[in-house]
Each structure stands twice: as structure tokens, then as C-alpha cells.
């Protein structure tokens, strides 16, 4: 098969995941953290689609997984934003370092 | 006569009213008591006269019974019995009681427990009347014990004085010895005859088909033991002289006229029981103990210096006379002397009380010359003393002479003893009169004074009775007087047990006995006057009879009976009690304390286990949890990114491990 080889897709997905992970761990803004999570989920999606396309094109498993992940991501974002909104209403901030209600 | 049950009821009502309501108002209490007693007296005398005019009372004595409680298959009935014996003693008891109640108002004047005194003597009067009228042994025993209780309370009336408190205890315990035996006698009779009522016991004890004469003999002796205790006969006489610690009206009422005579009355009441045993050996005991006590107490009375103690020993002696008379079968003579003695001895005691009231001492050596200062007391006391000595025509002469005549016919030994006693009686009464009333005052600073009328009137009344009472018992065959008077006492009382075939002999006129007894009495009086009255004795001068030497010491110490009892009974009992106390302290207390200490040590051990092991485990668990929580809470920062970082590092480490494999 001509065109882009599998390793390129995987590299892209790894970079994307690393960026998402970094964003999640380092951003102070709660929305930024959500965005980082989105990046990591999408990196996974790329992996799923890439493996499906290159290894098992005759099965639908990879695509269906990807669709599931997109669905879960959508709902996760919805819940996450709703939480952030609620926290903002309470504390007038979405700086994640200020939010330590569960501190032991 | 149907109202007989009211006689003992009035005083007991007065008792209850005083105790519960009028204790705080002394005069009201005294009046209540006297009112109760007066009602009883009126009723008692009315019953006595009814009894006199009822023909055939002895065959059909009046009885009033109610069933009390069931015992086994039959019911125990209690009730009252009026026969000639009860009627005569009833008349005596009510009259003497009333006189003494009235006298007490003066004697007990201003006593802090005035009301209580009247309550007690009311209760006592009730007990005595119940005893006299009882128709069965159970009610008699109950009344007997009520009397014993009142005697205890009244001897110890001034319980602040240790002597009085001890005398009360002594009286109670000593008489209780007799009471227990008496009760055993009652049980034996119940066991033998199946009844406690006199009316059923009398015929039963004579019926050899029902009873065993040996057992009846023993029952008789046991009943006599009760009488010995109550009537202060040897060897249970020791309580009566000490009982003089009580107020003098009590000595007169309980310890001279009524309660101590109850023992004699008991023997008279149960006379058929004593006669039932063949040959009546029980009566020999009664006569022997009575005669011995008469002489024994008279000798002691000779050597006493306390005016009341002389009279107390005289009472014991005279009760011995009565016992001796009953023991010789002289039923009428014994009761006659009981009645006569009750009046003149109450008179003597009340006279002594009047003297004590006037001079504030009991010691005859501190009196003297009271004849001028207290004339009424002196003359009435003299009448009583002459009656006691047996000088005609006073009551004591007739009653004593009847006993001596009886004794002369049946038992010369007892007659001799009693005649000697009569001599001693006259001697100690002369000594008493001489010391207390004749001569000059030995302590003029005492300022004796005559007692108030409330005290002297009873004296005059009793003296009058003493003067004339003897006339009812003059023997039929006495010259001149006999046919005129006709011995009504014997005709009335002699019938008492006639339905049972027991005939009482009438006292007979025996010139020899009479002459001897009068001679003896006069010589006793003269000797007493010669020794004590002729030359007035000064205070501190030795007693003229002290020349008797060791005999005198022996008599002064009352034959050492108290000392003998102390050595033979009291000390061993105390020693036994000491031994038991040591046993208690060493062994019983030791065991108890040891088990206590053992339990305490075990508990201490348990406490240590609890504190160090159980609590240690619990606290240790808590402390571990606490420590872990303290450490782990550092991880729980609340920072989401920290958690994420931990997750990342963990994954990297797991991945590292995975790769390293």
C-alpha cells in the first residue's frame, strides 16, 4: 500500500498524547485541562483508526471503538464544563490550584 | 356480770389514749388513767357484790367466752371467768390500784415522764385484771407477760440511773426464767387434756383415764416455777429487792400488792392440778419452798438499811407464807393472807413513799424522829406494820393466824419455820419503825414535811381497810366474835372448788397456836424496840445487831445469793460469751475478711489486665489508625494535577517493570 506508513500515524498520535498529557498536568486553567484531556482522547482515536486501517481493515472493531471514544469524550466534556461552571459560581475562579476541596 | 369484759378494757383504753393523744398534757393523762381505773373499780366492786349475792356461783361460775383462733381440730376460746376466787381478788386489785393511782398523782408530781407513768400503770392494771379474770391459761399467760413487761418498764422508769436500768433487766430476765417454765407447763397441760380452759382442765386432771398423774405432777411443778419467778420465791427472788429502784407507787402496786401476788393467785387458780397428782407431791414442794423463802427473806430483811428493801424482803417473806399455806392445802388461808397482805403492804409501801417524798432519802439511818413531822404517815405506817407483825385485831393477825393454825395441824416443821418468821417479821418492823419514826431526826437539815392530801388520803383509806378487813375471816369457833361474824370469807371462797370435790378446811380456833403467835409477835416488837427504839441511835453508830458478827455480815450480804449467782451463772455466761466473741473475731471475722481481701486482690489483678492488656489493645489499634491517617493525609492534597502526576508516575513505573522483565 502506497502513501503514509503506519509509523507516522503512531508518531503523530504519540506527540499529540504527550502534548495533551503535558497540558493536563501543567495548565492552571481548568478549561485548559479539559482541552488536554480531549487531545489525549483524540490521540487514542488516531491510534485506533490507524491500527484498524493497517491491520484489520476487514473488521469494524476499530471504527466502532473510535466512535465510542468520541461519544464518551463528548459527554465527558459536557460534564466537565458543567462542573467547572458550578465551581466557578461557587469560588469565582477556575484556577485548578485554588480548587482543593478534597484536601485531606 | 355480762359487763365483766369491760373491767380490763377501761385501763387499756386509758393507756392507749395517753400514749397516742394526751402525752403532752400531764394532768389530763393522770385524770384519764384515774378515770379508767375508777370505772374499772366501780364495775369490779359491782361484780364482786353480784358474785356475793349469786347463789351457787361456785357450781356455776359465770363465764364469757369467744372463739379466738383455730388450733388443730378445735378452736381456742378465750374469755373471762368470775368465780368466788376471781371476784375476791378482783375487788382487792381494783381497790388497791385505784388508791395507788390517786397516790401517784402526788408522788410523781413534776416528773418529766408523768404521762408515761400513768400510761404504764394503766396498762399494768389492765394486765393484772385480765389475769385475774382469765378463764384459760392462754389469756392468763398473755396477761402475765403484759404484767412482766410493765414491771420491766416501771422498774426502769428512771432509766437515767444505771441502777434502775440494771434492776429492770435483772427483773425481766429472772422472771423470764420462770415464765418459760410456766409456758412449758401450759403446753404439757394442753398436751394432756387438750384444752386450756380452766373449766375443762379441772375435771380432766382428775380423770385418770385421760391424764398421766406423773405428767400432771410435772406440769404442776412447771406452773409453780412460773409462780416462783413472779412471786419472787427462792431461788428466783433476787430481782424483787432490786426492783425497788422503780418509783415507790410502782413498788407498792406491782411489787407488793398485785403482780407478785399473781404467782400465789396462779397456784390457787390451778389448785386442782396440784391436787390431782396422787399424794400431791407438787404441793409439798410449794409448801417447802414457801416456808423456806418466808424464813430466808425475813432474815435478810432484818439486816437491810434501805426502807424499801426491808419492805421488799418482807414481801418475799409474806409471799412465802402464802405459798406455804397453799402448799399445805390451806387454799382459803393463802388467799385470805394474799388479800390482807395486799392492803397492808401497799399501805406500808405508800407510807415509805411518803417518807421518801418528805426526806429525800431511802436510808433509814438518815431518817429518825419523823413521828412528829409526819404524823399521818406515822400512824398509818404503824397500823400497817402492826398488821404485818400480826398484832390483833388487825387483818394480818387473822390471816397469819389462819396459816399458822393450818400449818400446826399438818406439818409441825413448817409451823415452826413460819412462827420463827413471824418473830423476825415483828423484829424487823419494830427496827424499821424505831429507826425511821422514833427518836430524834438524825439529819435535821433534811426538813421533812407531811405529804399532800392526795398522798395521805389513800394511806388513810388503806389503813382503814387494814383495821377491819380481818373481821371477814374470823374462825367460826373463835370466842364471842366467831358466831357473830360467821367467817363470811371462808363461806364464800371455800366453796370455790367444791364442785370438784375439793373441800377447803375452815380455819379453826387453836388457842395454843394463837397464843404462841401473838407472844412471838409481841416479843419481836419488844426486842426491836429494845434494841433500836429505847435509846435513840445516832448516825454512824453501829447497828446493835451487828454484834452477831459473821451472821450479821452474812445477812447484810443477803446470804451472798447474788454473789453465788454471779459466780455460778453470770460469770460463766460472760466467759462463754467472751470465748464465742474471740471465736467470732478470729475465725468468722477472719474468714470473712480473708474472702474480702482475696476478692479485692483478684479484682486488682483484673484491673491490671484490663488497664494494660484490654485497654492497651484497644488504644493500640486506635493509635495505629491514627498514625496511618496522619501520614496518608499528606498524599491527599486536593490538587487534581498531583493525582494525575501520581497516576502518570505509577504507569511509568509499571511500564518500566514490564519492560525490565
Interface residues (C-beta under 8 A of the other chain):
Chain A: X21 X24 X25 X26 X33 X96 X97 X99 X100 X101 X102 X103 X104
Chain B: X632 X633 X634 X635 X636 X637 X638 X639 X640 X641 X644 X645 X648
